[in-house]
Amino acid sequence: MRHHKTFTWLTGLVMTLALAACAESTPSAPPPVSESPTVTIANMRFTPDHVTIAEGDTVTWVWDDGSMPHDVSGDGFESEVQSEGSFTHTFTDAGSYPYVCTLHSGMKGEVTVVEG
């Protein structure tokens, strides 16, 4: 009888560990695709700091940080240094496009472009 209880306990433990491993390895749902999203530059941040779009969509960055100058600089796109106005860029190829404000090292964002 003791052997049966040990076997049942071990079987339960193995099944619990297997389920936990499956739960951890399940990929999270991808972020929703936004059509022509706007990123606001305010309070020394890009908000939102990550957007997902389809190929051919355009992202608009809007300055709203008073007289504080910023820019948007990524691989293949770069705005002027400015403290007001907006900047747009159309992304034609799928991929990940990190960007920064070259004046403020803590300001970072990313555009993910999915095949559309």
C-alpha positions as CSV (number, residue, x, y, z in Angstrom):
1,M,0.0,0.0,0.0
2,R,2.8,2.4,0.8
3,H,4.4,1.9,-2.7
4,H,1.0,2.8,-4.3
5,K,0.8,6.1,-2.3
6,T,4.4,7.0,-3.3
7,F,3.7,6.3,-6.9
8,T,0.5,8.4,-6.9
9,W,2.3,11.3,-5.2
10,L,5.2,11.1,-7.7
11,T,2.8,10.9,-10.7
12,G,1.0,14.0,-9.4
13,L,4.3,15.9,-9.0
14,V,5.5,15.0,-12.5
15,M,2.2,16.1,-14.0
16,T,2.2,19.4,-12.1
17,L,5.8,20.1,-13.2
18,A,4.9,19.2,-16.8
19,L,1.9,21.6,-16.8
20,A,3.9,24.3,-15.3
21,A,6.6,23.9,-17.9
22,C,3.9,24.1,-20.7
23,A,2.4,27.2,-19.2
24,E,5.8,29.0,-19.0
25,S,6.7,28.1,-22.6
26,T,3.4,29.2,-24.1
27,P,4.1,32.4,-26.1
28,S,2.2,35.4,-25.1
29,A,-0.3,36.9,-27.6
30,P,1.3,39.4,-29.9
31,P,0.5,43.0,-29.2
32,P,-2.5,44.3,-31.3
33,V,-1.6,45.9,-34.6
34,S,-2.4,49.6,-34.6
35,E,-3.2,51.5,-37.8
36,S,-1.4,54.8,-38.0
37,P,-0.5,55.1,-34.3
38,T,0.6,58.3,-32.6
39,V,3.5,58.3,-30.2
40,T,3.5,61.3,-27.8
41,I,6.8,62.8,-26.7
42,A,6.2,64.2,-23.2
43,N,7.7,64.0,-19.7
44,M,11.0,62.8,-21.2
45,R,9.3,59.6,-22.6
46,F,7.8,58.1,-25.7
47,T,4.2,57.1,-25.0
48,P,3.5,54.4,-25.9
49,D,7.1,53.2,-26.1
50,H,6.2,50.2,-28.3
51,V,3.8,50.0,-31.2
52,T,3.0,47.2,-33.6
53,I,1.9,48.0,-37.1
54,A,1.5,46.3,-40.5
55,E,3.8,46.9,-43.4
56,G,3.0,50.1,-45.2
57,D,1.6,51.8,-42.1
58,T,2.8,55.2,-40.8
59,V,3.8,56.2,-37.2
60,T,3.4,59.8,-36.1
61,W,5.5,61.2,-33.3
62,V,4.0,64.4,-31.7
63,W,6.1,66.7,-29.4
64,D,4.3,67.7,-26.2
65,D,7.2,68.4,-23.8
66,G,7.1,72.2,-23.5
67,S,10.3,73.8,-24.8
68,M,12.4,70.6,-24.2
69,P,14.0,69.6,-27.5
70,H,13.9,65.9,-28.6
71,D,14.4,63.9,-31.8
72,V,13.5,60.4,-33.0
73,S,16.3,58.4,-34.4
74,G,16.2,54.8,-35.6
75,D,17.7,52.7,-38.4
76,G,16.5,54.3,-41.6
77,F,14.5,57.2,-40.1
78,E,15.4,60.3,-38.1
79,S,13.6,63.5,-37.3
80,E,15.0,67.0,-36.7
81,V,15.8,68.1,-33.2
82,Q,12.7,70.0,-32.3
83,S,10.5,71.0,-29.3
84,E,7.1,71.2,-31.1
85,G,5.4,69.8,-34.1
86,S,5.4,66.2,-35.4
87,F,7.3,63.7,-37.4
88,T,6.0,60.8,-39.5
89,H,7.6,57.7,-41.0
90,T,6.1,54.9,-43.1
91,F,7.5,51.5,-42.5
92,T,7.6,49.3,-45.6
93,D,9.4,46.2,-44.4
94,A,8.5,43.8,-41.6
95,G,10.9,43.8,-38.6
96,S,11.8,45.4,-35.4
97,Y,12.8,49.1,-35.4
98,P,14.2,50.4,-32.1
99,Y,14.6,54.2,-31.8
100,V,15.9,56.7,-29.3
101,C,16.1,60.4,-28.6
102,T,19.8,61.1,-29.3
103,L,19.7,64.0,-26.7
104,H,18.3,61.9,-23.8
105,S,19.8,58.4,-23.5
106,G,16.9,57.1,-21.4
107,M,14.3,57.8,-24.0
108,K,13.8,54.6,-26.0
109,G,11.0,53.1,-28.1
110,E,10.4,50.5,-30.7
111,V,8.2,49.9,-33.7
112,T,7.4,46.3,-34.6
113,V,6.2,45.9,-38.2
114,V,4.4,42.7,-39.1
115,E,3.7,41.4,-42.6
116,G,0.4,42.8,-43.7
